[in-house]
């Protein structure tokens, strides 16, 4: 009997959702989870293969819960990309603390090339609808719905 394919240590996958877009993200620790969720959010809109790292953003957020912290993290990344009209192509998470709930990291990106491939409608907002962060054995997981 063939063995099941091994799931990547950190990653994300798109999930079917009635009206919006949803992802599940996972990682061995909270930093990896937050990075995977950011990668999943941006991959739902554009392919970053041709984006140069022309800009760097320092991201620091706080919240009252892990779900709120992930929401704040993703919302801040989305906001800087919209404010600077940039495609975020790389994210690094330096620290995620649970109680007090804080996250700190960096993102890089730049102006999207005119021929940048779109993978779907742009994400307008991170929602609280069904937002969940949990630990499954040794893996941290999150379910996030985006308004498109």
C-alpha positions in Angstrom: 0.0 0.0 0.0 1.5 3.4 -0.9 2.2 5.8 1.9 0.4 9.1 2.0 2.4 12.0 0.7 4.1 13.9 3.5 2.7 17.3 4.2 5.2 20.1 4.0 6.5 21.4 7.3 5.1 24.8 6.5 2.5 25.6 3.8 -1.0 26.7 2.8 -3.8 25.5 0.6 -6.8 27.2 -0.9 -10.2 25.9 0.3 -13.6 26.2 -1.3 -15.8 28.9 0.2 -19.3 30.0 -0.8 -18.7 33.7 -1.6 -15.2 34.6 -0.6 -11.8 32.8 -0.5 -10.4 30.7 2.3 -7.1 29.1 3.1 -5.8 26.7 5.6 -2.2 27.4 6.7 0.1 25.3 8.8 3.6 25.3 10.4 5.6 23.7 13.2 5.5 26.9 15.2 3.6 30.2 15.3 6.2 32.1 13.3 6.0 29.5 10.5 2.2 29.6 10.6 2.0 33.4 10.3 4.4 33.3 7.4 2.5 30.5 5.6 -0.8 32.4 6.2 0.7 35.6 4.6 2.0 33.6 1.7 -1.4 32.0 1.2 -3.2 35.3 1.3 -1.0 36.9 -1.3 -0.9 33.8 -3.5 -4.7 34.0 -3.8 -4.3 37.2 -5.9 -1.0 37.3 -7.8 2.0 35.3 -8.7 5.0 37.0 -7.3 7.6 35.4 -9.6 8.5 38.7 -11.3 8.3 41.1 -8.3 11.6 42.7 -7.2 12.3 43.3 -3.5 12.5 47.1 -3.9 10.7 47.9 -0.6 10.9 46.6 2.9 8.2 47.0 5.6 8.6 46.4 9.3 5.5 44.9 10.7 4.5 44.9 14.3 1.0 44.1 15.7 -0.7 43.3 19.0 -4.1 41.7 19.8 -6.1 40.1 22.5 -6.0 36.6 21.1 -4.1 34.4 18.7 -7.0 34.7 16.2 -7.0 38.5 16.6 -3.2 38.5 16.2 -3.3 36.6 12.9 -6.1 38.9 11.7 -4.0 42.0 12.7 -0.8 40.5 11.0 -2.5 39.7 7.7 -4.5 43.0 7.7 -1.4 45.1 8.3 0.4 43.3 5.4 -2.6 43.8 3.1 -2.7 47.5 4.1 1.0 48.2 3.4 0.7 46.5 0.0 -2.4 48.6 -0.9 -0.9 51.9 0.5 2.3 51.5 -1.4 0.7 49.9 -4.5 3.1 47.0 -4.2 3.0 43.3 -4.5 4.4 41.6 -1.4 6.6 38.8 -2.5 8.4 37.7 0.7 7.5 37.6 4.4 9.7 36.8 7.4 8.3 36.5 10.9 10.8 37.2 13.6 8.6 36.7 16.6 5.0 35.6 17.6 4.2 35.7 21.3 1.0 34.3 22.8 0.1 36.2 25.9 0.7 39.1 25.5 -0.2 38.5 21.9 2.4 40.2 19.7 3.9 39.5 16.3 6.9 41.2 14.6 8.5 40.7 11.2 9.3 42.1 7.8 7.9 41.9 4.3 9.5 42.7 1.0 8.0 43.5 -2.4 7.7 46.2 -5.0 5.6 47.6 -7.8 3.9 44.8 -9.7 5.2 44.5 -13.3 2.5 45.2 -15.9 2.4 41.6 -17.0 2.2 40.2 -13.5 0.0 37.0 -13.7 -3.1 37.3 -11.5 -4.2 34.1 -9.8 -7.6 35.5 -8.8 -9.5 38.5 -7.5 -7.5 40.7 -5.1 -8.1 40.2 -1.4 -10.0 43.2 -0.1 -10.0 42.3 3.6 -9.2 39.6 6.2 -12.4 38.6 7.9 -13.2 37.3 11.4 -15.7 34.9 9.8 -14.7 31.3 11.0 -11.2 32.6 11.8 -9.5 29.9 13.8 -5.9 29.2 15.1 -5.3 25.8 16.7 -2.6 23.3 17.5 -2.9 19.8 16.0 -0.3 17.5 17.5 3.0 19.3 16.9 1.6 21.5 14.0 0.0 24.9 14.3 -2.9 25.5 11.9 -5.1 28.4 10.9 -8.3 28.8 8.9 -8.8 32.2 7.4 -11.5 33.6 5.1 -10.8 36.7 2.9 -13.2 39.1 1.3 -12.5 39.4 -2.4 
